[in-house]
């Protein structure tokens, strides 16, 4: 709680919103998952070996299930800046606290944090504390065993899939009680 008070400017008059943010790499290599087969029968699946990929930058509000996803060609400070600027513009009526990991793209000194955004860093090597990781795992399950001719096809499929996620589903995946309670505590 004390750490959040340091993040929120004293002059803030906007409603507060807490978000879980992270990036996930998506490529043409087939995502493999377990398959149910008869005892003694090895599962069969078609595998694609191509190495083109893109990154999906995403935010989920654990308390409400609201989300914002943005596809970028790679993970670096420039693309993180583009994501932050577009996120801040889309949510300009609220003050947004993004719970992020300590990726180099998040900690770069050249990163300009928009006025209605603050970054709150998770401890090092603790992805289990970031609820959006559960969203990425669910999306991977949905994308398993799919093949794409070109990266554009994968991006179209990924955007279409993310659009099907309701706020209720995202809230059930990311609604860690400690984050929901923290947002309620700082909003009151």
C-alpha positions, 0 to 999 in steps of 0.5 A: 500500500505504501509503495502505491502511494509513492506511485500516485501523484498527490495532484491526481484527481482521476479515478484509479485503475490497476492493470496487470501488464505483460507481453507474449511472443507468438510465432509460426512454430506450432504450439504443442499440447497434450492430446488424449489417446488410447493407452499405448497410442502415441499422439499425432500432430502436424508440426510447422517449423517457421521462425517468424514471430510478433509480440502481443502487448497486453493489459488486463484490469483484474477488478473489472476484466477490462483489457487492452491488447496491441500487436507489435513486431518485437519487444523493445523499448521503442515498441513499449513506448508505442504501447504505453502511449496508445494505452494512455490515450485510450484510458486518459480519463483514469490514472492507471497503475500498471503492474509489470515485471522487470523486463528491460523494455519496462525499466529502460531509462529512455522510456517516457511514462505518460502522465496518467500512467505509473509502473509498479514493478513486481519482484524479480523472477516472479511471473506467478504474481502477474495475473496476465500470465494466466490469460496468455496461458489460456490463449496458448491453449486456444492456439494449440495445434493451429498452423498459419501460412504467414505471420499476418494470418497468425496476427489476424487469428490472434486478434480475433481470438482476443476479441472473443474474451469477455470481461467476465472471462478475463476477470475470472482468469486475472482476478487475483484477490490481493490485486482486487482488494488493493485497487478497492483500498486505494480507490476508497 
